[in-house]
Amino acid sequence: MPFILLLLLVACQAGPAQAPAPPEKPLDPKDPRSVVEHAAHATRSQKSYEAEWTARLLVPGSDPLDYKGQAVFVSPGVLYSHYTASGGDEKNIVRAGNRAWVWASALGEWVTAQEMGMPGAGKGLQNPDEALALMAKAKGEARVVAPGTVELALAGADLASLMKEQAQDGSFEWAKSQATVRLTVDDQSRLKALKVTASLTSADPKVKGVVDYNADVAVKGYNGKTELVFLDEKKKPIPLTPKMQEAIQQVLKGAK
């Protein structure tokens, strides 16, 4: 799969994410930055959460690419992710800190994300923890559009940072691209939903026009699931390897 798939996996961090310190000031629901800061802390302080997401990528001259996935994030940096895409593409992903594995159905085994050609696997919208970390630091304009809902504009450096590990070098003209992230929180200031709308200007002369990307993430529950059960083509459980289990335990124990 070319870089088009990798756009789905937007990222902003390289390693396990520790929960940030509590915001210095009390929550001000009318201050968008305050809402985002408290959402980042309240969400990233949880033991685990489960999310579902959908996305659509529209490249001029090509059919839409649709995605549907689910993910379980376990603090401080373990992610289990599964998604399907247009054409029947299906991926099972496990990320533990800086290490990630993808199930290679043709081989019937787990391989590293690098071996699979997916170094950014298990990042970004599949891992809302990372999106929240970036939003808390982004410099773009933010505004409260409804009680508990903040809209944040991303462009230039922030947008490049958002996709730096996924987009190939020189793939886009970041200064001419833009994105909007809408964050909605629950009654405990935790992430409830994320919506991303982006218009990306390609640097590839073969791509005429703007690449449109839309994604929706919904948190389904907190502190419940702590893993996903992956199934193969015959609907049989796919066990994790001892090396993967060891890496997961190291991250959960805070090992570096």
C-alpha positions as CSV (number, residue, x, y, z in Angstrom):
1,M,0.0,0.0,0.0
2,P,1.5,3.4,-1.0
3,F,1.7,6.5,1.3
4,I,-2.1,7.0,0.8
5,L,-2.7,4.4,3.5
6,L,-0.1,5.9,5.8
7,L,-1.9,9.2,5.8
8,L,-4.5,7.5,8.0
9,L,-1.9,6.9,10.7
10,V,-1.1,10.4,11.7
11,A,1.4,10.7,14.5
12,C,3.2,13.1,16.7
13,Q,5.2,11.1,19.2
14,A,7.9,8.5,18.9
15,G,7.7,6.5,22.2
16,P,5.5,5.6,25.1
17,A,3.4,8.5,26.3
18,Q,3.4,9.3,30.0
19,A,0.4,11.2,31.4
20,P,1.2,14.9,31.5
21,A,1.2,16.9,34.7
22,P,-2.2,18.4,35.6
23,P,-3.0,21.8,34.1
24,E,-1.8,24.7,36.2
25,K,-5.2,26.4,36.1
26,P,-8.8,25.1,36.8
27,L,-10.9,24.2,33.7
28,D,-12.4,27.2,32.0
29,P,-15.1,25.8,29.6
30,K,-15.1,29.0,27.6
31,D,-11.3,28.9,27.0
32,P,-10.5,26.4,24.1
33,R,-6.9,25.9,25.2
34,S,-8.1,25.1,28.8
35,V,-10.6,22.5,27.4
36,V,-7.9,20.9,25.3
37,E,-5.3,20.8,28.1
38,H,-7.7,19.3,30.6
39,A,-8.9,16.8,28.0
40,A,-5.4,15.7,27.2
41,H,-4.6,15.2,30.9
42,A,-8.0,13.6,31.8
43,T,-7.8,11.2,28.9
44,R,-4.1,10.3,29.0
45,S,-4.3,9.6,32.8
46,Q,-6.7,6.7,32.3
47,K,-5.6,3.1,32.5
48,S,-7.1,2.2,29.1
49,Y,-9.7,3.2,26.6
50,E,-11.4,1.7,23.6
51,A,-12.1,3.6,20.4
52,E,-13.7,3.1,17.0
53,W,-12.9,5.1,13.9
54,T,-13.8,5.6,10.3
55,A,-12.0,7.5,7.6
56,R,-12.2,8.4,3.9
57,L,-9.4,9.5,1.6
58,L,-10.1,11.2,-1.7
59,V,-7.3,11.5,-4.2
60,P,-8.2,13.4,-7.5
61,G,-8.7,10.9,-10.3
62,S,-9.0,7.9,-7.9
63,D,-11.8,6.0,-6.2
64,P,-12.4,6.9,-2.5
65,L,-10.5,4.8,0.0
66,D,-12.7,4.0,3.1
67,Y,-11.4,2.6,6.4
68,K,-13.1,1.3,9.5
69,G,-11.2,0.3,12.6
70,Q,-11.1,-0.2,16.3
71,A,-8.3,0.2,18.8
72,V,-7.6,-0.3,22.5
73,F,-5.0,1.9,24.1
74,V,-3.4,0.8,27.4
75,S,-1.3,3.3,29.4
76,P,1.5,4.2,29.1
77,G,2.1,3.2,25.5
78,V,0.5,-0.1,24.3
79,L,-1.9,-0.2,21.4
80,Y,-3.9,-2.9,19.8
81,S,-5.5,-2.0,16.5
82,H,-7.5,-3.6,13.8
83,Y,-9.0,-2.1,10.6
84,T,-10.4,-3.0,7.2
85,A,-10.1,-0.8,4.1
86,S,-11.6,-0.6,0.6
87,G,-10.9,-3.6,-1.5
88,G,-10.8,-6.0,1.4
89,D,-7.5,-4.9,2.9
90,E,-7.3,-5.9,6.6
91,K,-4.7,-5.1,9.2
92,N,-4.0,-6.3,12.7
93,I,-1.4,-4.2,14.6
94,V,0.2,-4.2,18.0
95,R,2.4,-1.3,19.2
96,A,4.4,-1.4,22.4
97,G,6.3,1.9,22.8
98,N,8.7,2.3,19.8
99,R,8.1,-1.3,18.6
100,A,5.2,-2.4,16.4
101,W,4.1,-5.6,14.7
102,V,1.7,-6.3,11.8
103,W,0.0,-9.6,11.2
104,A,1.1,-10.9,7.7
105,S,-1.7,-13.2,6.7
106,A,0.2,-14.5,3.6
107,L,3.0,-15.7,5.9
108,G,0.7,-16.6,8.8
109,E,2.9,-14.8,11.3
110,W,3.6,-11.4,13.0
111,V,6.3,-9.3,11.4
112,T,7.8,-6.0,12.4
113,A,6.1,-2.8,11.1
114,Q,9.4,-2.0,9.3
115,E,9.4,-5.4,7.6
116,M,5.8,-4.8,6.5
117,G,6.7,-1.3,5.1
118,M,4.5,0.4,7.7
119,P,6.8,2.2,10.1
120,G,4.0,4.4,11.4
121,A,1.6,1.5,12.1
122,G,-0.4,2.0,15.2
123,K,0.0,5.7,15.5
124,G,-2.2,8.8,15.2
125,L,-6.0,8.5,15.0
126,Q,-5.8,4.8,15.8
127,N,-4.0,6.1,18.9
128,P,-5.9,9.2,20.1
129,D,-3.4,9.6,22.9
130,E,-0.9,10.9,20.4
131,A,-3.4,13.2,18.7
132,L,-4.2,14.7,22.1
133,A,-0.6,15.3,22.9
134,L,-0.1,17.3,19.7
135,M,-3.4,19.2,20.1
136,A,-2.2,20.4,23.5
137,K,0.9,21.9,22.0
138,A,-0.4,23.1,18.6
139,K,-0.2,26.8,17.8
140,G,-3.1,27.0,15.5
141,E,-6.3,29.0,16.1
142,A,-8.7,27.3,18.5
143,R,-12.3,28.1,19.4
144,V,-15.1,26.7,21.4
145,V,-17.9,25.9,18.9
146,A,-20.3,24.3,21.4
147,P,-20.2,23.4,25.1
148,G,-17.5,20.8,25.5
149,T,-16.4,21.0,21.8
150,V,-13.3,22.7,20.6
151,E,-12.2,23.2,17.0
152,L,-8.5,23.6,16.3
153,A,-6.9,24.7,13.0
154,L,-3.7,23.1,11.9
155,A,-1.4,24.3,9.1
156,G,2.2,24.6,8.2
157,A,4.6,23.4,10.9
158,D,1.9,21.8,13.1
159,L,0.5,19.9,10.1
160,A,3.9,18.7,9.0
161,S,4.6,17.6,12.6
162,L,1.3,15.7,12.6
163,M,2.3,13.7,9.6
164,K,6.1,13.7,9.7
165,E,6.5,10.0,10.3
166,Q,3.8,8.9,7.8
167,A,4.1,11.1,4.8
168,Q,7.1,10.5,2.5
169,D,9.6,13.3,2.4
170,G,8.5,15.9,-0.1
171,S,5.0,14.4,-0.5
172,F,3.1,17.5,0.3
173,E,3.4,21.3,0.3
174,W,2.6,21.8,4.0
175,A,2.4,25.6,3.7
176,K,-0.4,25.2,1.2
177,S,-2.2,22.4,3.2
178,Q,-4.6,22.7,6.1
179,A,-6.6,20.6,8.6
180,T,-9.2,21.1,11.2
181,V,-9.5,18.9,14.3
182,R,-12.7,19.0,16.3
183,L,-12.5,17.6,19.8
184,T,-15.5,16.8,22.0
185,V,-15.2,15.8,25.7
186,D,-17.5,14.0,28.1
187,D,-18.7,15.2,31.5
188,Q,-15.4,14.2,33.0
189,S,-13.4,16.3,30.5
190,R,-12.2,13.1,28.8
191,L,-12.0,12.6,25.1
192,K,-15.4,11.6,23.7
193,A,-14.9,12.1,19.9
194,L,-12.4,13.5,17.4
195,K,-13.2,14.7,13.9
196,V,-10.4,15.5,11.4
197,T,-11.0,17.3,8.1
198,A,-7.9,18.0,6.0
199,S,-7.1,19.4,2.5
200,L,-3.6,18.4,1.5
201,T,-1.7,19.9,-1.4
202,S,0.4,17.2,-3.1
203,A,3.9,17.9,-4.2
204,D,3.6,15.0,-6.7
205,P,3.1,16.5,-10.2
206,K,1.0,13.4,-11.1
207,V,-1.6,14.3,-8.5
208,K,-3.7,17.2,-9.8
209,G,-5.8,19.0,-7.2
210,V,-6.2,18.7,-3.5
211,V,-6.2,15.4,-1.5
212,D,-9.2,15.4,0.9
213,Y,-9.1,13.4,4.1
214,N,-11.8,13.0,6.7
215,A,-11.8,10.9,9.8
216,D,-14.0,10.3,12.9
217,V,-12.9,8.7,16.2
218,A,-15.4,7.8,18.9
219,V,-14.3,6.6,22.4
220,K,-16.5,3.6,23.3
221,G,-15.4,3.2,26.9
222,Y,-12.7,3.7,29.6
223,N,-10.9,1.3,31.8
224,G,-12.6,-1.7,30.5
225,K,-10.8,-3.6,27.7
226,T,-7.0,-4.0,28.0
227,E,-6.4,-5.8,24.7
228,L,-8.0,-6.9,21.4
229,V,-8.5,-10.5,20.4
230,F,-7.3,-10.8,16.8
231,L,-8.8,-13.3,14.4
232,D,-7.4,-14.9,11.3
233,E,-9.2,-15.6,8.0
234,K,-10.7,-18.7,9.6
235,K,-11.9,-16.7,12.6
236,K,-9.4,-18.4,14.9
237,P,-7.6,-16.3,17.5
238,I,-4.1,-15.1,16.6
239,P,-1.8,-15.5,19.6
240,L,0.9,-12.9,20.2
241,T,4.5,-14.1,20.2
242,P,6.6,-14.3,23.4
243,K,8.7,-11.4,22.1
244,M,5.6,-9.3,21.6
245,Q,4.3,-10.2,25.1
246,E,7.6,-9.4,26.7
247,A,7.7,-6.0,24.9
248,I,4.2,-5.2,26.1
249,Q,5.0,-6.0,29.7
250,Q,8.2,-3.9,29.6
251,V,6.2,-0.9,28.4
252,L,3.4,-1.4,30.9
253,K,6.0,-1.6,33.7
254,G,7.6,1.6,32.5
255,A,10.7,-0.1,31.3
256,K,12.8,1.8,28.7
